[in-house]
């Protein structure tokens, strides 16, 4: 069976900086942190931690009040990003004369509508309510975001959600890519969104002892992937979307093509729920390269998973060194979670967009705050300041999740 090329024709996100896509990438390349300090009014113990929020995001403005009222906050982020990506791709929101019965959605979320359920608990236990809104189930369901997207854009093909912890949107993007490449779908809307501010969720992450500490002054620098003094990850809320399209279909309608997705590989460590293993990551990277028809020498940049945890960072570097061999020392690597935080089910989608923009704009954003490299993380070319004018051909985006699930995406620049 002939495999089709897959173009990326739409990119959209809700930026934690408050601006548009171009502003987001400019700030990343400048090494500007979007991490702030979250302090809630919960009694008796408020949440107090470094966190990435989007204070400028108003769902009523972005979506309209009626539509926003039908969604949990994670779905609001997803829908806003989807609208942006769809508009960027140049598609009308209404179906018009073009049949969209094979156009679909594949969405990633680690938590789904957790905020809706926590609101329900608060209403029942703290406010003494006897019943909840009948919308609670549809607000809270994990496929709420992709269901709304299918409805808003009239997409009659598959509408599915993927929940694979931190790899959720990488797997969603990969599965969407496979459907377009095989010819099963002409267009796939994909990406991910998550909102981990629920009190119980934040406390659960604290209990794992993998969260970076910080106060109002130090929070912007709290996430330091690959650094000798790293203290852990920083959570954040977010949403990001990509439109994947059959290449010939995109060319025929004169679409702008940001880049090409060319490979996808996924594996499982099958050994431990939270401790990563290099072998599983190595297999995922190699599978992706083989799927893309690329060699290690073809890769000019890797957007690392890079969560700034004690165990995770050295394992990822070890995997890259094993795959790239003698070429690893020349392999440009950066961890952009240092600036936009770990958005769980949205992270891989955010990082996929960063990788596509790096290839398109010939600019590599840095790992921020990397002043002293951990000796356990040496062996690759860590990018600590933005590099512009780079002749980038192809790049990888890594996503490695709790549960041992690994997913890697490969992208190629479009010849100008």
Secondary structure, 3 states (H helix, E strand, C coil): CCCCCEEEEEEEECCCCCCCHHHHHHHHHCCCCCCEEEECCCCCCCCEEEEECCCCCCHHHHHCHHHHCCCCHHHHHHHHHHHHHHHHHCCCCCCCCCCCCCCEEEEECCCCCHHHHHHHHHHHHHCCCCCCCCCHHHHHCCCHHHHHHHHHHCCCCCEEEECCHHHHHHHHHHHHHHHHHHCCCCEEEEEEEECCCCHHHHHHHHHCCCECCCCCCCHHHCCCCCECCCCCECEECEEEEEEEEEHHHHHHCCCCCCEEEEEEEEEECCCCCCCCCHHHHHHHHHHHHHHHCCCHHHEEEEECCCCCCCCHHHHHHHHHHHHHHHHHHHCEEECCHHHHCECHHHHHHHHHHHHHHHHHHCEECCCCCCCCECHHHCCCEECCCCEECCCCCEEEEEEECCCCEEEEEEEECCCC
